[in-house]
Amino acid sequence: AGFYSLSFDRTIRYYDLNTNTNNVIKRLETPLKTFALSPDEKFMVGGSSNMQGQLVYLDMGNLEERVLYEDQGSRIHAVAISPDGSKIAFGDEIGIAHIWDIAENREVNALRGHTARINDIEFSRDGTMLATGSYDGSVQLYVMDKLDELPIVMKDHDTYVWDVSFSSDG
């Protein structure tokens, strides 16, 4: 049992709760602000904190790092991996929620609903929905098999939305 952490110094650490120890598993080439671990723990993805707008893939077996996506001038503030590990969702500085298909190794959707940076992005536990929270004060809910349709938009907050999370039955 354990967990991973990401630091400003570009290190990823693994904390082993059974032995009460931690180790640096990788010193990254790209400065990342956010990361997510795949459900099978075979890979990790992260969003860059620099203005390169990079989505970085880290193979947890050989610890090789590669850039999947880059958009100059737009930081990535949030990343999530679908429960089946087939899709990556990430939110950027200008309010676009991107969907990356792992098997196709390409962006398959760019959802342009927000008017400001996306602070958090989450898949539902069954992978059928995607929620985003933004500086624009809204939460947007997308149905994954109907991404060509408009999202459900909730503007119930008085200010920024920092985080979103699905309930266990959502």
Disulfide bonds with the S-S distance in Angstrom:
none
